[in-house]
């Protein structure tokens, strides 16, 4: 029998899996498109890169007349508005996700969930109009001016308060990223095994104790991922922020003063840029925005992996 087995003819080589080949080729489209975009933007920004070098990221000057450009002001505005928006949206989004993930009251939860998801379908220009004509005046009268009057020595709330400011831009961004944060967090929380909740209740824990000590720790990596996706949306938002942030290229110590972001300066000035250095500086702003987004997402990915390993 062993001799017969040894003389068994070898199997013919399997034909390549055409489906895998096709999907592999298609999957290369995204990174190749990213590389192509980077190359085009870098090529267009090359005159500014060679002229300003590393000082472009450490200089606040932005003067098209004298052709002195620096991106530090816009990096500050982008990071400040995005992180404040996350600070505002994260507790609300997780609270909404917890409410929607629990059983009971299906009609109420369905209506609230539909309303939250429909927020993602609203165009950003509509958010900008709402923020400029409705939210900004209300915040100015009921939040910004009272805070600056009662806390005049607090640097972050120093007056005089203005209608278009970092604060209003952050609030609008928080509303815009809320659907992404709440929807993904809800699915992550629903994916936590129901047996873990039952075990917590069996040990005598209340609903709040079970949620805080069992459900949220188990869902922590996924919630971090939802926060990072929301951060990516906030970093790249353009029209709505442009309409409400005030568009002043200065680093302000107060949240009640205007500022400008990387995306908003491109939207505001690209159509009127002339010469060689001015358009190249705006293209380098776009390159900086892509780099900031990439660095933050890589750091966040490492953070999510470390949290997932600790949870496991």
C-alpha positions as CSV (number, residue, x, y, z in Angstrom):
1,X,0.0,0.0,0.0
2,X,2.8,2.4,0.8
3,X,4.4,1.7,-2.6
4,X,1.1,2.4,-4.3
5,X,0.7,5.6,-2.4
6,X,4.2,6.7,-3.3
7,X,3.5,6.1,-7.0
8,X,0.3,8.2,-6.9
9,X,0.6,10.9,-9.7
10,X,1.0,14.4,-8.5
11,X,-2.0,16.7,-8.7
12,X,-2.0,19.2,-11.5
13,X,-1.3,22.8,-10.3
14,X,-4.4,24.7,-9.5
15,X,-5.4,27.5,-11.8
16,X,-5.0,30.9,-10.4
17,X,-8.1,32.2,-8.6
18,X,-9.4,34.9,-11.0
19,X,-11.7,36.4,-8.3
20,X,-8.7,37.0,-6.0
21,X,-6.7,38.5,-8.8
22,X,-9.5,40.9,-9.7
23,X,-10.1,41.9,-6.1
24,X,-6.4,42.4,-5.5
25,X,-6.1,44.7,-8.5
26,X,-9.2,46.6,-7.5
27,X,-7.9,47.0,-3.9
28,X,-4.7,48.7,-5.3
29,X,-6.8,51.5,-6.7
30,X,-7.2,53.3,-3.4
31,X,-3.5,53.5,-2.4
32,X,-2.5,54.3,-6.0
33,X,-5.1,57.1,-6.1
34,X,-3.7,58.4,-2.8
35,X,-0.1,58.3,-4.2
36,X,-1.2,60.0,-7.4
37,X,-2.9,62.8,-5.4
38,X,0.1,63.3,-3.2
39,X,2.4,63.5,-6.3
40,X,0.2,66.0,-8.0
41,X,-0.2,68.2,-5.0
42,X,3.6,68.0,-4.2
43,X,4.5,68.9,-7.7
44,X,2.2,72.0,-7.7
45,X,3.5,73.0,-4.2
46,X,7.2,72.5,-5.1
47,X,8.0,76.2,-5.7
48,X,6.7,77.1,-2.2
49,X,8.5,74.0,-0.7
50,X,11.8,75.0,-2.2
51,X,11.5,78.7,-1.2
52,X,10.2,78.4,2.4
53,X,11.5,75.0,3.4
54,X,10.7,73.9,7.0
55,X,10.0,77.5,8.1
56,X,6.6,77.2,6.3
57,X,5.3,75.2,9.3
58,X,6.8,77.5,12.0
59,X,5.8,80.9,10.5
60,X,2.6,82.8,11.1
61,X,3.1,85.3,8.3
62,X,0.5,85.2,5.5
63,X,1.0,88.1,3.2
64,X,0.2,87.6,-0.5
65,X,1.5,91.1,-1.4
66,X,5.0,90.4,-0.1
67,X,4.8,86.7,-0.8
68,X,5.6,85.7,2.7
69,X,3.6,82.6,3.7
70,X,3.4,80.3,6.7
71,X,1.0,77.6,7.8
72,X,1.3,77.7,11.6
73,X,-1.8,79.8,12.1
74,X,-3.9,77.5,10.0
75,X,-2.6,74.3,11.7
76,X,-3.5,75.8,15.0
77,X,-7.0,76.7,13.9
78,X,-7.5,73.2,12.4
79,X,-6.4,71.3,15.4
80,X,-8.1,73.5,17.9
81,X,-11.5,73.4,16.3
82,X,-11.3,69.7,15.6
83,X,-10.3,68.7,19.1
84,X,-12.8,71.0,20.8
85,X,-15.5,69.5,18.5
86,X,-14.5,66.0,19.7
87,X,-14.6,67.0,23.3
88,X,-18.2,68.3,22.8
89,X,-19.4,65.4,20.6
90,X,-17.9,62.4,22.2
91,X,-19.9,62.3,25.5
92,X,-23.1,63.1,23.6
93,X,-22.4,60.5,20.9
94,X,-21.6,57.8,23.4
95,X,-24.7,58.6,25.4
96,X,-26.9,58.5,22.3
97,X,-25.2,55.2,21.3
98,X,-25.9,53.6,24.7
99,X,-29.5,54.7,24.6
100,X,-30.0,53.3,21.0
101,X,-28.2,50.0,21.8
102,X,-30.4,49.0,24.7
103,X,-33.6,47.1,24.1
104,X,-37.1,48.5,24.7
105,X,-39.1,51.4,23.4
106,X,-38.5,50.4,19.8
107,X,-40.5,53.2,18.2
108,X,-38.8,55.9,20.3
109,X,-35.3,54.5,19.7
110,X,-36.0,54.0,16.0
111,X,-37.2,57.6,15.6
112,X,-34.1,59.0,17.5
113,X,-31.8,56.7,15.6
114,X,-33.3,57.8,12.2
115,X,-32.9,61.5,13.2
116,X,-29.3,61.1,14.2
117,X,-28.5,59.3,11.0
118,X,-30.3,61.9,8.9
119,X,-27.9,64.5,10.3
120,X,-25.2,62.9,8.2
121,X,-27.2,63.6,5.0
122,X,-27.4,67.4,5.5
123,X,-25.0,69.2,3.2
124,X,-22.2,71.1,4.9
125,X,-23.2,74.4,3.4
126,X,-26.6,74.0,5.1
127,X,-24.8,73.5,8.4
128,X,-22.8,76.7,7.7
129,X,-26.0,78.7,7.0
130,X,-27.6,77.3,10.2
131,X,-24.5,78.1,12.2
132,X,-24.1,81.6,10.8
133,X,-27.7,82.8,11.0
134,X,-29.2,80.8,13.9
135,X,-26.6,79.3,16.2
136,X,-23.9,82.0,16.1
137,X,-26.2,84.9,17.2
138,X,-27.7,82.7,20.0
139,X,-24.3,81.6,21.3
140,X,-23.1,85.2,21.2
141,X,-26.0,86.5,23.3
142,X,-26.5,83.6,25.7
143,X,-23.0,82.0,26.0
144,X,-20.1,84.0,24.7
145,X,-20.9,87.4,26.1
146,X,-22.0,86.1,29.5
147,X,-18.9,84.0,29.8
148,X,-16.5,86.7,28.8
149,X,-18.3,89.2,31.2
150,X,-18.2,86.8,34.2
151,X,-14.7,85.4,33.5
152,X,-12.8,88.4,32.1
153,X,-9.4,87.1,33.4
154,X,-9.7,83.6,32.0
155,X,-7.6,83.6,28.9
156,X,-9.6,81.0,26.9
157,X,-12.8,83.2,27.3
158,X,-11.2,86.6,27.0
159,X,-13.4,89.2,25.3
160,X,-14.7,90.9,23.5
161,X,-16.8,88.0,22.2
162,X,-17.5,87.9,18.4
163,X,-20.2,86.2,16.5
164,X,-17.9,84.2,14.2
165,X,-15.2,82.5,16.3
166,X,-13.4,79.3,17.2
167,X,-16.2,78.4,19.6
168,X,-19.0,78.5,17.0
169,X,-16.9,76.6,14.5
170,X,-16.2,73.9,17.1
171,X,-19.9,73.6,18.0
172,X,-20.9,73.3,14.3
173,X,-18.2,70.6,13.8
174,X,-19.4,68.8,16.9
175,X,-22.9,68.6,15.4
176,X,-21.6,67.4,12.0
177,X,-19.4,64.6,13.5
178,X,-22.1,63.4,15.9
179,X,-23.9,61.0,13.4
180,X,-20.7,59.2,12.6
181,X,-19.7,58.9,16.2
182,X,-23.1,57.8,17.5
183,X,-23.8,55.3,14.7
184,X,-20.5,53.5,14.9
185,X,-20.5,53.5,18.7
186,X,-24.0,52.1,18.7
187,X,-23.0,49.1,16.5
188,X,-19.9,48.5,18.6
189,X,-21.9,48.5,21.8
190,X,-24.6,46.2,20.4
191,X,-21.8,43.8,19.4
192,X,-20.8,43.3,23.1
193,X,-22.1,39.8,24.0
194,X,-25.3,40.0,25.9
195,X,-24.0,37.4,28.4
196,X,-21.5,39.9,29.8
197,X,-24.4,42.2,30.7
198,X,-26.3,39.3,32.3
199,X,-23.2,38.3,34.2
200,X,-22.9,41.8,35.6
201,X,-26.6,41.9,36.6
202,X,-26.3,38.4,38.2
203,X,-23.5,39.7,40.4
204,X,-25.8,42.4,41.7
205,X,-24.6,45.4,39.6
206,X,-27.1,48.1,38.6
207,X,-27.7,49.0,34.9
208,X,-25.3,52.0,35.3
209,X,-22.6,49.9,36.9
210,X,-22.9,47.2,34.3
211,X,-22.7,49.7,31.5
212,X,-19.7,51.6,33.0
213,X,-17.7,48.7,34.2
214,X,-18.5,45.9,31.7
215,X,-20.0,47.2,28.4
216,X,-17.9,50.3,27.8
217,X,-14.6,48.7,28.6
218,X,-15.5,45.8,26.2
219,X,-16.5,48.3,23.5
220,X,-13.5,50.7,24.1
221,X,-11.4,49.9,21.0
222,X,-14.4,50.3,18.7
223,X,-15.4,53.6,20.3
224,X,-11.8,54.8,19.9
225,X,-12.2,53.9,16.2
226,X,-15.4,55.9,16.0
227,X,-13.8,58.9,17.6
228,X,-10.9,58.7,15.1
229,X,-13.2,58.6,12.1
230,X,-15.1,61.6,13.5
231,X,-11.7,63.4,13.9
232,X,-10.9,62.8,10.3
233,X,-14.3,64.3,9.3
234,X,-13.6,67.4,11.5
235,X,-10.1,67.9,10.2
236,X,-11.1,68.1,6.6
237,X,-14.4,70.0,6.8
238,X,-14.3,73.2,4.7
239,X,-17.5,75.0,3.8
240,X,-19.3,75.1,7.1
241,X,-16.2,76.1,9.0
242,X,-15.3,78.7,6.5
243,X,-18.7,80.4,7.0
244,X,-18.5,80.6,10.8
245,X,-14.9,80.7,12.0
246,X,-14.3,84.3,11.0
247,X,-11.3,83.6,8.7
248,X,-8.6,85.7,10.4
249,X,-5.1,84.3,10.0
250,X,-4.0,84.8,13.6
251,X,-3.3,82.5,16.6
252,X,-5.9,83.5,19.1
253,X,-5.6,82.6,22.8
254,X,-9.4,83.0,23.3
255,X,-12.1,80.7,21.9
256,X,-14.3,83.7,21.4
257,X,-12.1,85.2,18.7
258,X,-11.9,84.4,14.9
259,X,-9.4,82.1,13.4
260,X,-8.8,80.2,10.2
261,X,-8.2,76.5,9.2
262,X,-6.1,74.8,6.6
263,X,-9.2,73.9,4.6
264,X,-10.9,77.3,4.9
265,X,-7.9,79.3,3.7
266,X,-7.8,77.2,0.5
267,X,-11.5,77.7,-0.1
268,X,-11.3,81.4,0.5
269,X,-8.1,82.3,-1.5
270,X,-7.5,79.7,-4.2
271,X,-9.7,81.4,-6.8
272,X,-8.0,84.7,-6.4
273,X,-4.4,83.4,-6.1
274,X,-2.1,84.8,-8.8
275,X,1.6,84.5,-9.7
276,X,3.7,81.4,-9.0
277,X,4.4,81.4,-5.2
278,X,0.8,82.2,-4.0
279,X,-0.9,79.2,-5.6
280,X,2.0,77.0,-4.7
281,X,1.7,78.1,-1.0
282,X,-2.0,77.1,-1.1
283,X,-1.1,73.8,-2.6
284,X,1.4,73.3,0.2
285,X,-1.3,74.1,2.7
286,X,-3.3,71.2,1.1
287,X,-0.2,69.0,1.5
288,X,0.1,70.0,5.1
289,X,-3.5,69.1,5.7
290,X,-3.0,65.7,4.3
291,X,0.1,65.2,6.4
292,X,-1.7,66.3,9.6
293,X,-4.6,63.9,8.9
294,X,-2.2,61.1,8.1
295,X,-0.1,61.6,11.3
296,X,-3.1,61.8,13.5
297,X,-4.7,58.7,12.0
298,X,-1.5,56.7,12.4
299,X,-1.1,57.7,16.0
300,X,-4.8,57.0,16.6
301,X,-4.4,53.5,15.0
302,X,-1.5,52.7,17.3
303,X,-3.6,53.9,20.2
304,X,-6.6,51.8,19.2
305,X,-4.3,48.7,18.9
306,X,-2.7,49.2,22.3
307,X,-6.2,49.7,23.9
308,X,-7.4,46.5,22.2
309,X,-4.4,44.5,23.4
310,X,-5.0,45.8,27.0
311,X,-8.7,44.9,26.8
312,X,-7.9,41.4,25.4
